[in-house]
Amino acid sequence: GINAEYMGTPSECLFFFGMPVVEISEDCIRNVWASNMHEEIPKLSQIAEKYKYISVDTEFPGVVVTPLCTSDSPYCYWKTICCNVNILKIIQLGLTFADQYGNHPPGVCTWQFNFHFDIGYDMYAQDSLDMLEKAGIDFQKHQTDGIDVSDFAEMLISSGIVLNEETKWIAFHSGYDFGYLMKLLTNEELPENEEDFFEKLSTWFGQIYDLKYLIKNCPYLNHRCGLNQLALDLKVERIGPSHQAGSDSLITSLLFFKIQQQLKNVEQYVNILYGLGVDAAEAMKDQKDLFEQHPAHTRSVLTYVY
């Protein structure tokens, strides 16, 4: 859990907080497969009545298609997300629940959903697969006991946590996360037009905070660092393995509430996704601070001409 503390020096962000905290146990992450999905998803409805801040992370099989366009243009970034999400399959989804003070439910607070994925059939980038296997993802079990995305989507919609104006969603570098979630929930390809994507996003998820965009507005934090480095910088301890969706969504939740103490009026940053929409327009206007591509973009194996 987070203890009330002062952390930092004049060269670092200063964080003061003493909010109420429920200690997080080592077994707070629940693995969900096809065999126990119907037992676990109904629990989300009950949890979300009190814990309305949901941190999300996805694991997916890398980037296999790169449009031929200027790599630092916002158009190219959206096109890359759109094209890859539309042809690839989600592997894991992590959901972590917290209340407005950063308290997590006692016991299990994170659900890690493991989807059907067949490495003998489904497309992937090899180095992404290697990284996920190294992180402990069991692709044999994903093939035999992985969740069907259609069944999951139906149950998640019925749970009431999406299409809910009271729910607040948190992610880190979230374009792919919400791209895969949108495709899963709608059973449709992502729209070619980025504005159409944001319109659908606001309908399904209401309020979103992208942690990577938030730290751009904290002058003593480096928005180009990854999730692990940010956790090290802010002395937030990870529970579970890195590059698994459950652990990544949990540490995203912990970091959000720590950084929220530094930022005044965090609501002004709602529904701005790093590298897309408003953030991309700001970056292009201020050429000295163009956004950073998602790390998965370094792991592409095909080029597709648009």
Secondary structure, DSSP 8 states (H G I E B T S, - for coil): ----EEE--TTS--EEE--------TT-EEEE-TTTHHHHHHHHHHHHTT--EEEEEEE-----EEESS-TTSHHHHHHHHHHHHHHS---EEEEEEE-TTS---SS--EEEEEB---TTTS---HHHHHHHHHTT--HHHHHHH-B-HHHHHHHHHHHTSSS-TT-EEEESS-HHHHHHHHHHHHTS---SSHHHHHHHHHHHHSEEEEHHHHHHTSTTS-TTS-HHHHHHHTT----S-TTSHHHHHHHHHHHHHHHHTTSS-GGGGTT--TTSHHHHHHHHHSGGG-----GGGGS--EEE--
